[in-house]
C-alpha cells in the first residue's frame, strides 16, 4: 500500500539560501516525515514557478531509498488556488465574513420578533403578573442579543482587516508558486526522516553596499581610522518568502557546474594567402617575376604608359629602378643573384613586402625556393601581369635549377606574443544570524561585516570650479575581505555627507572617498587679463599678446595646521586646428615650465612657500597642482601668469 502525503512548502522551513551573481539562488528546504514500510508518495506544492526543474535534489533519507523524483510547473492557464495561497486565504476570509454577516442578520431578526410579540400583547389577555414576567425576560433576552450583535460587529471588523492585509500582501508579492515536486520513497521500516529538498531558482540577486563612518576630534581634525559597514542588498521575486533562513552570498555562477570541459582543438599552420600578396594586381598586387641573371623591363599599364604603377595603383613587376609608395617611401624586394626587382605602392600607397613595418621596422624575411617563372610582357585588364612564353635564352642556368627569393615571414607579424586566460574568482560571504527576505522585488539589506580601517585624509580643491576645499579620505583595506563593487554612503560625525562608488578592492589595497566640504578653509579665485597689440610690417604677420594672471588666496581658519593642501588648476593649450599659430608661454610659477613630469619645484609666494608640479599625465593638457602647508590663521596667495600669442586677425577664446 502506498502512503500519500501532501505538503505545502510554505509550512516548512527554508534551511539555507545561497545567492549567486547570475541572478539565481540555491534553496534548501527541510521536511520532517514519518515513513511507513513500503512506498511513500510525498507531494510538495507551493514551490516557485521559476524553479529549475532539472536542479531538484533529494537527500537526508537515511536507510530509505529514493525511488522517483518528478518536478513540474503547473501552467498558469490551468492554475487553481493552492490551499495556502493568498487567493485561497482571501477566499476563506470572505466566506467567514459572509457567515458572520448572516449570524448578525439572524440576531437582528430575533430582536424584531421579540419586539413585534411584545406589541401584540393586550391587557384583556395578559394579567399584570404575566406582563411583568414577560418584560423581565424581554429585557434579559434583548441585552444578550445586543451583546451578541456587538461581538459579531467586532468579528466582522477583524475579518475585514485580515482581508485587507492579505490583499496588500498579495499585491506586494512578486512571482508565482506553481511548482510541485513529487518524491517516491521506499522504506524498509517505519520511522522518521528529515527530507532535504534542494533546488535552483531564478529572479534572485544581490549587490554590495557600504556605509562608511568617519569622525573628527574636538578640534575638528579628522580621525586616522574609519569604520566600514559591509552590507548586501538582496532582491528576489521567486514567489516564495525566505523567512528566518541562513543566507550565503556568492560571486560564483550557478551555471559553472553545468558547463562541460572545453574541447581542445589542435593548432595548425596554414598559408596566410590574404596576409601577404605581391603588389600590382587589382588592388595594388604585383606578380612576382624571378629571373636568375637578367631582368628585362616591360611595357606599362593598360592605359598605354610606362608608368611604374599598374592599372589601379600597382607597380610594374619588372621595373628595374626603385619605386616609391603613395607617401614617397621606397619599397623594395630582395631577389637572388645580386639583382633587385622593384615593387611600388598599392592603391593606398602601401609599400611592398620588403618595405619597413608599421613603425619603421623592417619586416623579417625568410628564404623559400621557387622555380623560375615566365617573363612578363605586359599587364592584364586588372593590373595583373600577363604571362608570355619564355624565350629560349631567357635563362642561362639549367631548367631545374632553383632560385632563392626572400619573402616576409608573415606569421611572425600576425601572431600575438602573449595570450592570457584567467580563471574567474569566486568569493563566498556567510551572513551572521538568520535573515528574512520576502518575494516583493524590493532591496533588503543584510549585514555582512563591520570593518575598522586605517585612513589618511588630505584636502583637495579646484578653485576655478568651486572655491571650497574637500576632505579626501584614502582608506586602506586591512581586512581579509575583498570589497566588491558597490555604492558607498559616507557619514561624517553621524551626518550624511556624500555618496560614492568603489570598484574591486583587494585586501591591502586602498580606495578613496570624499568626506564633504571643509568650510574652515576660505579661498578666492581671481583671473585677470591684459592684451598688448604687436607691431607688424607690410610683409610680416601681426601678433597680439594676452597675459593672464590668476591669483588663488587661501586661509586656514582651523586651530590645527593643514598639511599637503592640493589646489588644482590648468593653463590653456591650443586646439589642434590652430596649434601652429597660437603659442602659450608659462611665466609663473617659476620653474614649472622647465619641470618634467613628476618633478616638483619650490616657489616663493605671498605669505610663505609652496610647491608646484604637473598633475599626473596633465602636462600635455596644461593641468598642474599647487601643494602647500598652512599653519592656523595663516594665508597664502598663489599666482600663475601665462601669455597667449596669436595672430591679430584670429578670433579665439578660452573654452572649458
C-alpha positions as a printed Julia matrix, in Angstrom:
656×3 Matrix{Float64}:
   0.0    0.0     0.0
   1.29   3.43   -0.94
   1.15   6.13    1.71
   0.36   9.55    0.28
   1.43  12.84    1.84
   0.66  16.34    0.55
   2.84  19.09    1.99
   2.66  22.83    1.49
   6.16  24.24    1.11
   5.27  27.44    2.99
   4.56  25.39    6.15
   8.1   24.01    6.26
  11.3   25.94    6.97
  13.95  27.03    4.49
  17.26  25.9     5.92
  19.6   27.99    3.76
  19.72  30.12    0.62
  22.86  30.7    -1.47
  22.54  33.63   -3.88
  24.8   33.71   -6.91
  25.86  36.62   -9.09
  23.94  35.17  -12.06
  20.5   36.17  -10.69
  19.98  32.67   -9.37
  19.85  31.11   -5.93
  20.09  27.66   -4.4
  17.34  26.96   -1.86
  17.47  24.15    0.71
  14.2   23.16    2.42
  13.67  20.51    5.1
  10.58  18.34    5.7
  10.09  16.09    8.72
   8.3   12.91    7.63
   7.09   9.71    9.27
   7.7    6.99    6.7
   5.81   3.73    6.59
   7.07   0.41    5.34
   6.78   0.25    1.56
   6.3    3.08   -0.87
   5.68   6.61    0.42
   4.49   9.21   -2.07
   5.27  12.76   -0.92
   3.86  15.67   -2.91
   5.28  19.12   -2.14
   3.23  22.02   -3.51
   3.64  25.79   -3.46
   7.19  25.81   -4.83
   8.43  28.69   -7.03
   7.38  28.73  -10.67
  10.88  29.95  -11.6
  12.42  26.77  -10.25
  14.85  24.9   -12.49
  13.15  21.52  -12.79
  16.44  19.8   -13.63
  18.16  21.06  -10.48
  15.97  19.3    -7.88
  17.88  17.05   -5.46
  16.51  14.97   -2.58
  18.79  13.9     0.3
  18.59  13.06    4.0
  16.59   9.81    3.66
  18.81   7.69    5.86
  18.26   3.99    5.18
  15.24   4.68    2.97
  15.7    4.56   -0.79
  14.76   7.23   -3.28
  12.59   5.65   -5.96
  11.47   8.58   -8.1
  11.5   12.4    -8.28
   9.13  14.34  -10.52
   9.2   18.13  -10.79
   6.51  20.02  -12.68
   5.35  23.61  -13.14
   1.58  23.97  -13.46
   0.65  26.19  -16.43
  -0.94  29.48  -15.42
  -3.95  28.81  -17.65
  -4.9   25.74  -15.58
  -3.88  27.22  -12.27
  -6.11  26.6    -9.25
  -5.78  28.31   -5.9
  -3.48  26.37   -3.63
  -4.62  25.72   -0.04
  -2.19  28.24    1.4
  -2.03  30.7    -1.46
  -3.01  34.34   -0.84
  -6.04  33.97   -3.11
  -7.26  30.99   -1.11
  -6.69  32.81    2.18
  -8.73  35.76    0.92
 -11.49  33.42   -0.26
 -11.69  31.78    3.18
 -11.77  35.12    4.95
 -14.52  36.4     2.7
 -16.52  33.23    3.38
 -16.02  33.76    7.12
 -17.18  37.37    6.82
 -20.29  36.24    4.97
 -21.08  33.77    7.77
 -20.68  36.46   10.42
 -22.92  38.82    8.49
 -25.58  36.08    8.26
 -25.4   35.47   12.0
 -25.76  39.21   12.57
 -28.84  39.23   10.37
 -30.36  36.37   12.44
 -29.75  38.25   15.67
 -31.31  41.38   14.25
 -34.34  39.33   13.12
 -34.64  37.81   16.61
 -34.79  41.29   18.09
 -37.54  42.25   15.65
 -39.56  39.13   16.55
 -39.42  39.91   20.3
 -40.43  43.49   19.71
 -43.36  42.54   17.49
 -44.52  39.93   20.01
 -44.49  42.48   22.83
 -46.59  44.87   20.74
 -49.19  42.2    20.14
 -49.96  41.69   23.85
 -53.24  43.27   25.24
 -54.41  43.85   28.8
 -57.56  41.79   28.41
 -55.42  38.77   27.54
 -52.47  39.12   29.96
 -52.58  39.57   33.67
 -50.33  42.17   35.29
 -48.16  39.45   36.83
 -47.6   37.77   33.43
 -46.87  41.11   31.83
 -44.21  41.86   34.47
 -42.6   38.46   33.98
 -42.58  38.95   30.17
 -40.92  42.3    30.46
 -38.17  40.87   32.68
 -37.44  38.13   30.19
 -37.65  40.53   27.27
 -35.05  42.86   28.76
 -32.69  40.0    29.58
 -33.07  38.5    26.12
 -32.62  41.86   24.39
 -29.44  42.55   26.39
 -27.91  39.24   25.34
 -28.93  39.9    21.78
 -27.24  43.31   21.8
 -24.05  41.78   23.22
 -24.06  39.13   20.52
 -24.56  41.78   17.82
 -21.65  43.81   19.19
 -19.4   40.74   19.17
 -20.42  39.95   15.6
 -19.69  43.53   14.51
 -16.23  43.34   16.06
 -15.55  39.98   14.44
 -16.57  41.37   11.04
 -14.2   44.32   11.51
 -11.33  41.97   12.31
 -12.05  39.82    9.27
 -12.16  42.91    7.07
  -8.75  43.92    8.4
  -7.35  40.47    7.69
  -8.72  40.58    4.15
  -7.13  44.0     3.62
  -3.81  42.7     4.95
  -3.9   39.63    2.72
  -4.73  41.73   -0.33
  -1.82  44.04    0.42
   0.49  41.05    0.8
  -0.79  39.59   -2.45
  -0.24  42.93   -4.22
   3.31  43.25   -2.88
   4.31  39.68   -3.53
   6.05  39.12   -6.84
   6.27  35.78   -8.56
   4.15  32.65   -8.66
   4.21  29.42   -6.68
   3.05  26.85   -9.22
   5.91  24.42   -8.78
   5.36  20.9    -7.49
   7.75  18.1    -6.61
   6.62  14.51   -6.17
   9.0   12.19   -4.35
   8.54   8.45   -4.1
  10.47   6.86   -1.22
  10.77   3.17   -0.39
  11.25   2.4     3.33
  12.09  -0.99    4.84
  10.76   0.02    8.24
   8.66   2.68    9.88
  10.47   5.72   11.18
  11.04   9.46   10.97
  13.35  11.12    8.43
  14.24  14.72    7.63
  13.92  15.05    3.88
  16.14  17.75    2.4
  14.94  19.3    -0.86
  17.45  21.41   -2.83
  16.65  23.35   -5.99
  17.79  26.33   -8.08
  15.52  29.32   -8.63
  15.85  32.39  -10.85
  14.94  36.02  -10.12
  17.22  36.43   -7.11
  20.21  38.78   -6.93
  22.46  40.68   -4.57
  24.91  43.56   -4.7
  27.39  45.0    -2.26
  26.64  48.27   -0.49
  28.62  50.09    2.17
  28.24  52.68    4.91
  31.48  54.44    5.81
  31.63  56.3     9.12
  34.34  58.88    9.79
  34.76  61.05   12.86
  36.59  64.21   13.95
  38.11  65.12   17.28
  37.19  68.1    19.46
  39.29  70.45   17.32
  37.64  69.32   14.08
  40.61  67.3    12.81
  39.62  64.04   11.04
  40.49  60.8    12.82
  43.03  58.39   11.33
  40.6   55.47   11.23
  37.14  54.84    9.83
  34.5   52.16   10.2
  33.03  50.44    7.14
  29.76  48.59    7.45
  29.75  45.99    4.7
  26.19  45.19    3.66
  24.45  43.31    0.89
  21.27  44.43   -0.82
  19.22  41.32   -1.63
  16.34  41.37   -4.1
  14.15  38.42   -5.04
  10.9   37.74   -6.89
  10.94  33.95   -6.73
   7.38  33.63   -5.43
   8.39  32.26   -2.01
   9.34  34.25    1.08
  12.64  33.44    2.74
  11.86  33.58    6.46
  14.48  33.13    9.21
  16.99  31.39    7.0
  20.77  31.21    6.75
  21.89  33.45    3.9
  25.06  32.88    1.85
  26.26  35.35   -0.79
  28.44  34.01   -3.56
  30.2   35.62   -6.54
  30.21  32.3    -8.37
  27.94  31.37  -11.25
  25.37  28.68  -10.66
  25.88  27.57  -14.27
  29.54  26.63  -13.79
  28.7   23.08  -12.7
  26.66  22.54  -15.88
  29.48  23.61  -18.16
  31.45  20.76  -19.71
  35.2   20.66  -20.19
  36.05  22.66  -23.32
  37.22  20.71  -26.34
  40.91  21.27  -27.02
  41.48  21.75  -30.71
  44.84  21.24  -32.35
  46.95  24.09  -33.73
  47.79  24.11  -37.43
  49.93  26.4   -39.53
  48.14  27.44  -42.71
  49.49  29.64  -45.51
  48.37  33.24  -44.99
  47.07  33.85  -48.52
  45.36  37.1   -47.61
  48.11  38.42  -45.37
  50.89  38.74  -47.99
  50.39  39.41  -51.64
  52.82  40.96  -54.08
  51.66  44.36  -55.28
  50.42  45.16  -58.77
  47.09  43.33  -59.07
  43.59  44.65  -58.81
  44.25  46.4   -55.52
  47.95  47.06  -55.89
  49.26  43.48  -56.04
  52.24  42.53  -58.18
  53.03  39.28  -59.9
  56.49  38.31  -58.67
  58.79  37.64  -61.64
  62.04  35.96  -60.7
  65.0   35.77  -63.1
  68.36  34.23  -62.46
  70.84  36.58  -64.16
  68.93  39.24  -66.09
  65.69  41.2   -65.98
  64.04  42.85  -68.9
  61.87  45.92  -68.39
  58.47  45.54  -69.99
  55.92  47.97  -71.23
  53.49  49.75  -68.89
  49.89  49.55  -67.85
  46.72  49.0   -69.79
  46.45  52.74  -70.22
  49.45  52.7   -72.58
  52.07  54.43  -70.42
  55.32  53.19  -68.99
  54.27  54.36  -65.52
  55.62  52.35  -62.59
  52.04  51.95  -61.4
  49.54  49.33  -62.52
  46.01  49.83  -63.71
  44.74  50.51  -60.2
  47.85  51.77  -58.47
  50.03  48.63  -58.63
  53.55  48.9   -59.95
  55.04  47.19  -62.97
  56.56  43.96  -61.83
  59.78  44.02  -63.84
  60.78  47.64  -63.39
  64.46  47.89  -62.51
  64.67  51.27  -60.72
  63.43  51.63  -57.14
  59.78  52.61  -56.95
  58.03  54.73  -54.34
  54.83  54.39  -52.34
  51.97  56.91  -52.17
  53.78  58.94  -49.48
  57.18  58.74  -51.18
  58.68  55.81  -49.3
  60.7   53.38  -51.42
  59.52  49.82  -51.44
  61.97  47.12  -52.44
  62.09  43.33  -52.59
  65.33  41.42  -52.4
  66.0   38.93  -55.22
  68.78  36.39  -55.56
  71.8   36.55  -57.94
  72.58  40.21  -57.0
  69.52  41.55  -58.89
  66.68  43.59  -57.31
  63.15  43.69  -58.64
  61.29  46.8   -57.55
  57.69  46.97  -56.44
  55.75  50.16  -55.93
  52.81  51.3   -53.82
  49.36  49.75  -53.82
  46.03  51.5   -54.09
  46.53  53.3   -50.76
  50.29  53.71  -51.13
  51.13  50.66  -49.05
  54.75  49.56  -49.58
  55.54  46.14  -50.94
  56.59  43.2   -48.89
  60.22  44.18  -48.46
  59.45  47.64  -47.06
  59.53  48.68  -43.42
  56.97  47.67  -40.79
  54.25  49.79  -39.18
  56.65  51.87  -37.08
  59.59  51.78  -39.49
  60.99  48.37  -38.54
  61.89  46.14  -41.48
  59.78  43.05  -41.81
  61.57  39.79  -41.13
  62.27  37.76  -44.25
  62.52  34.08  -44.82
  64.01  32.26  -47.8
  61.92  29.95  -49.95
  62.82  28.02  -53.09
  60.8   28.89  -56.14
  61.13  27.82  -59.75
  61.84  30.39  -62.47
  58.67  31.77  -64.0
  57.91  33.18  -67.38
  58.84  36.73  -68.18
  56.03  39.28  -68.02
  55.34  41.1   -71.23
  52.51  43.36  -70.05
  49.51  43.7   -67.8
  46.12  42.11  -67.79
  42.92  44.1   -67.73
  43.01  44.5   -63.89
  46.69  45.24  -63.37
  47.71  41.58  -63.15
  50.86  40.88  -65.16
  50.11  38.8   -68.22
  52.19  35.72  -68.82
  54.02  35.14  -72.15
  56.07  32.26  -73.41
  59.71  32.42  -72.3
  62.42  32.84  -74.95
  64.91  30.05  -75.1
  67.78  32.23  -73.93
  65.93  33.91  -71.12
  67.8   31.81  -68.55
  71.41  30.71  -68.83
  71.09  28.22  -65.99
  69.55  24.76  -66.12
  65.81  24.32  -66.19
  65.69  22.52  -62.88
  67.92  24.98  -61.02
  66.05  26.7   -58.21
  66.21  30.37  -57.28
  66.18  31.62  -53.65
  63.83  34.54  -53.01
  63.44  36.45  -49.7
  59.81  36.91  -48.69
  58.39  38.29  -45.45
  57.69  35.99  -42.53
  54.01  36.82  -42.4
  53.2   34.64  -39.42
  55.73  36.49  -37.31
  53.88  39.72  -37.99
  50.39  38.39  -37.28
  50.78  36.14  -34.23
  50.36  37.87  -30.83
  53.25  37.44  -28.45
  51.18  36.7   -25.31
  47.84  35.01  -24.73
  46.41  35.23  -21.22
  43.47  33.26  -19.81
  42.41  33.72  -16.2
  40.02  31.66  -14.14
  37.12  33.56  -12.54
  37.46  34.47   -8.86
  34.74  33.08   -6.6
  34.09  34.52   -3.15
  31.54  33.48   -0.55
  30.16  35.55    2.31
  28.07  34.0     5.08
  25.64  36.38    6.75
  25.62  36.05   10.55
  22.33  35.04   12.15
  19.0   34.49   10.43
  17.66  36.67    7.65
  14.22  37.19    6.14
  13.74  38.35    2.56
  10.18  38.49    1.18
   9.43  37.98   -2.5
   8.47  41.61   -3.17
  11.12  42.81   -5.62
  12.47  45.37   -3.14
  16.05  45.64   -1.93
  16.56  44.3     1.59
  19.86  44.97    3.31
  21.64  42.35    5.36
  24.84  42.91    7.3
  28.0   41.12    6.19
  30.64  42.64    8.47
  31.71  45.79   10.28
  35.35  46.56    9.44
  37.71  49.1    11.04
  40.18  50.59    8.54
  43.17  52.89    8.6
  42.89  56.06    6.56
  44.72  59.23    5.59
  42.91  62.49    4.92
  44.0   65.19    2.51
  42.48  68.49    1.47
  41.81  68.97   -2.25
  40.38  71.99   -4.05
  39.65  73.03   -7.63
  39.17  76.78   -7.05
  38.29  77.61  -10.65
  35.27  75.28  -10.43
  34.37  75.78   -6.74
  36.22  77.93   -4.19
  35.97  75.32   -1.43
  38.2   72.56   -0.09
  37.1   68.94    0.03
  38.18  66.33    2.55
  39.53  63.41    0.53
  39.85  60.19    2.5
  42.14  57.37    1.35
  41.15  54.11    3.07
  43.35  51.02    3.23
  41.63  47.65    3.26
  43.36  45.94    6.17
  40.79  43.12    6.38
  40.75  39.71    4.74
  37.64  40.63    2.77
  37.67  41.6    -0.87
  35.42  44.63   -1.26
  33.24  44.12   -4.32
  31.94  46.97   -6.49
  29.07  48.89   -4.96
  27.77  52.23   -3.69
  29.18  53.81   -0.53
  27.21  56.12    1.75
  29.66  58.36    3.61
  28.89  59.74    7.07
  30.99  62.26    8.99
  30.15  62.52   12.7
  26.86  60.64   12.07
  25.86  63.13    9.35
  25.43  62.02    5.74
  27.92  63.97    3.6
  28.35  62.21    0.26
  27.75  59.15   -1.84
  30.36  57.46   -3.99
  31.09  54.08   -5.54
  34.05  51.75   -5.28
  35.39  49.09   -7.6
  37.05  45.82   -6.61
  39.31  46.48   -3.63
  41.52  43.57   -2.68
  42.99  43.09    0.77
  45.77  45.64    1.46
  44.58  47.85   -1.42
  43.22  51.37   -0.99
  40.16  53.26   -2.17
  39.15  56.89   -1.92
  36.01  58.79   -0.97
  35.05  62.37   -0.2
  34.1   63.37    3.34
  32.41  66.58    2.25
  33.42  70.24    2.24
  35.64  71.89    4.87
  34.3   75.41    5.23
  37.1   76.41    7.6
  39.43  76.78    4.61
  38.46  80.07    2.99
  39.67  80.8    -0.53
  39.15  83.09   -3.51
  39.94  82.66   -7.19
  40.6   85.73   -9.38
  41.71  85.8   -13.03
  42.65  88.97  -14.9
  43.82  89.51  -18.45
  45.53  92.27  -20.44
  46.09  92.34  -24.22
  49.0   94.03  -25.94
  48.88  94.61  -29.66
  52.0   93.72  -31.6
  53.71  95.57  -34.43
  53.76  94.16  -37.94
  55.28  95.33  -41.17
  53.99  95.12  -44.68
  55.45  91.62  -45.12
  55.17  90.33  -41.53
  52.15  88.87  -39.75
  50.94  90.88  -36.79
  50.64  89.06  -33.43
  48.81  90.12  -30.28
  49.84  89.02  -26.79
  47.3   88.42  -24.0
  48.67  87.99  -20.48
  46.53  86.19  -17.88
  47.15  86.49  -14.14
  45.47  84.0   -11.81
  45.55  84.56   -8.05
  44.34  81.96   -5.56
  44.12  83.12   -1.94
  43.57  80.52    0.77
  43.33  80.99    4.56
  43.33  78.36    7.32
  40.7   79.1     9.97
  41.29  75.85   11.84
  43.06  75.57   15.17
  45.37  72.94   13.71
  47.79  73.09   10.75
  46.8   71.83    7.31
  49.45  69.68    5.65
  49.62  68.95    1.93
  46.69  71.07    0.72
  46.31  70.42   -3.02
  44.89  73.14   -5.3
  44.33  72.08   -8.91
  44.36  74.41  -11.88
  45.4   74.45  -15.53
  46.8   76.68  -18.23
  45.27  76.62  -21.71
  46.58  74.57  -24.61
  45.96  75.37  -28.25
  43.49  73.29  -30.22
  44.93  71.12  -32.96
  43.48  73.33  -35.73
  45.36  76.45  -34.53
  48.28  74.78  -32.81
  50.79  76.05  -35.38
  49.8   79.7   -34.96
  48.98  80.05  -31.26
  51.66  79.87  -28.61
  51.21  79.68  -24.81
  54.12  80.8   -22.59
  54.06  80.0   -18.86
  55.72  82.77  -16.8
  54.74  81.73  -13.26
  55.08  79.58  -11.15
  58.82  79.99  -11.58
  60.49  76.86  -12.9
  57.3   74.91  -13.68
  57.63  75.45  -17.43
  61.01  73.69  -17.41
  59.96  70.94  -14.97
  59.43  67.43  -16.23
  56.53  65.14  -15.38
  56.71  64.15  -11.7
  59.22  66.88  -10.8
  58.29  69.31   -8.01
  59.52  72.91   -7.9
  59.61  75.14   -4.82
  58.07  78.58   -5.28
  58.17  81.72   -3.15
  54.62  83.02   -2.81
  52.98  85.81   -0.89
  52.7   84.64    2.71
  55.23  81.82    2.57
  56.32  78.96    0.33
  54.53  76.46   -1.85
  55.3   73.7    -4.32
  54.12  73.29   -7.9
  54.13  70.25  -10.16
  52.45  68.95  -13.25
  49.48  66.76  -12.48
  49.68  63.06  -13.29
  49.51  62.85  -17.1
  48.49  66.5   -17.02
  51.39  68.29  -18.69
  50.01  67.74  -22.19
  46.66  69.18  -21.03
  48.22  72.01  -19.04
  47.0   70.68  -15.67
  49.14  71.37  -12.63
  48.89  71.24   -8.81
  49.78  73.66   -6.06
  50.8   71.86   -2.85
  51.17  73.9     0.33
  51.08  73.75    4.12
  49.07  76.22    6.17
  49.54  76.99    9.83
  46.46  78.04   11.87
  45.31  81.51   10.87
  47.85  81.82    8.0
  47.08  82.97    4.46
  48.82  82.27    1.16
  48.41  83.88   -2.26
  49.37  81.66   -5.2
  49.94  83.38   -8.5
  50.02  81.95  -12.03
  50.95  84.04  -15.06
  50.81  82.84  -18.67
  50.86  84.57  -22.03
  48.91  83.67  -25.16
  50.34  84.87  -28.5
  48.11  84.65  -31.54
  47.71  86.41  -34.92
  45.91  89.71  -34.58
  43.25  88.72  -37.1
  42.46  85.4   -35.37
  39.39  85.25  -33.13
  39.8   82.86  -30.19
  38.52  82.35  -26.69
  39.19  80.19  -23.62
  36.93  77.16  -23.66
  36.48  74.95  -20.62
